[in-house]
């Protein structure tokens, strides 16, 4: 029996567009988006405990070990499956916290997939995804494990392959509270969906927009400043500034950039004092399939 797994990747995601198409009677918003993973990731280490205890080791600023999604994921999986084993969890954070990149959801999904192997549960993706959905709407996407068109509350997933891309990200170093964005009276809630058929026939995902972006930019000045700066960087190398997007409910913003322009865009952003205090720049590339997608369910 395997007793330890180290360096399990938990990739970040981008929302290539994010439309709010309506609202359910229970208050949840109906969404349309394309999720894509990128090669910026957290790393997770798991070690079996035979006493049934579930612990997260180490300290992480801003992440309470008792409410951490990784710990909650392990407890939930143990309850749902009746597994008597426990686990020690170590988490290496690389994805900016509160940046709309799905770091917490991805960490939870990686714990679920890792424990599926470590505890020898033998669950299929179809069995594991509903467990993940109890932790957060983005978790099933990471278990689904490939670029996806999503509707509903983000949990109805269909494969939506995209060409390989590189992106430049600005993480402003601030968080934007998701409930505050979705609760804003200025939020557009009736966007006409693009529909997956058009996307599969080659319609660009960048025909869409992020309906949450103008709200987040109004609520948080650093998001607005980062969007403006990234658009200026796009213009400096002849890229359409209209391709700049925010991911999720913020705060990270991104721009698809051809490989031969990456260095120039990064130079533009990092020269002088253009970036907001506390902001960081990341160059990432798309990941078509989750690195654990096949392994976790073998």
C-alpha positions, 0 to 999 in steps of 0.5 A: 500500500502507498503510504505517502505522495509528494509534489502533487500538482494543483494547477490554477485556472483562468476563466477565459470569459464569464457570463452571468446569464440569470439567477435561480430561485435560491439566489445562486447565479447562473453562469456561462464560462470556459475554464482553462488550467495553467501551469502555475500550481500549488503543490500538495504532500499527503501522508497516511495516518492509521489513527484516522486523524486528519491534520494540515502541517505547517502554517500558511498566512491567511489560511486557517488549518481548521477551515482550510478546504484541503482539510475539509476535503479529506474529512468529507471524503472519509465521511462519504466513503467510510474510510477509517484512514487519516492523512497529514497534509502539507501545502506549498502555496504558489497560486496567489490567494484570493485572486480568482485563480481557483487555488483553494478549489484546485487544492481541494480537488488534488487532495480528493484525487490524491486520497482516492489513490492513497486510501485505495478508494477506487472512485471514478471521476463521476463519483468523486465530482459530486463530493467535490461540488459540496466544497465549492462550485469550481472543484468539479472542474479540476476533477473533470480535468480538461478545458471545459465549457461550464454552465449552471452554477459552473458545475455542468461541464463539457469538454471545450478544447482550446489551442495552446496559449501563453498568458501574462498575468498581473496579480494585484495583491488584493482580494475582492470578496466574491459575495460583494461582487455578485451582490452588487446592484450594478452587476449584469445578470442577463447576458446572452450565452455564446453556446458551446456549439459555436465555440466547438466550431471555432468561435473565439472564446474572447468574443465573450467578456467577464461580467464581474470585471467592471464591478470588481474594477469599481470596487477595487482600485488596484484591479482597475489599475492592473487592467489599464496597465495590461491594456497599455502593455498589449498596445505596446507590442501591437496586441488587441488590448480588448483581449485583456480579461479578469479571471473569476471574481478577481483580482487577477487579470490576464492577457493572451500573448504570442510567445515572441512578445512575452519578454517585451510585455513583461519588460513593459510591466516591470520597468519603473514603478508601473505596477501597483504596490504588492502586485506580481507578474506571472508568465503561464501557459495553458494546460489541456489536461490535469496532470493527475487526470488519469493517474488518480483514477487508475 
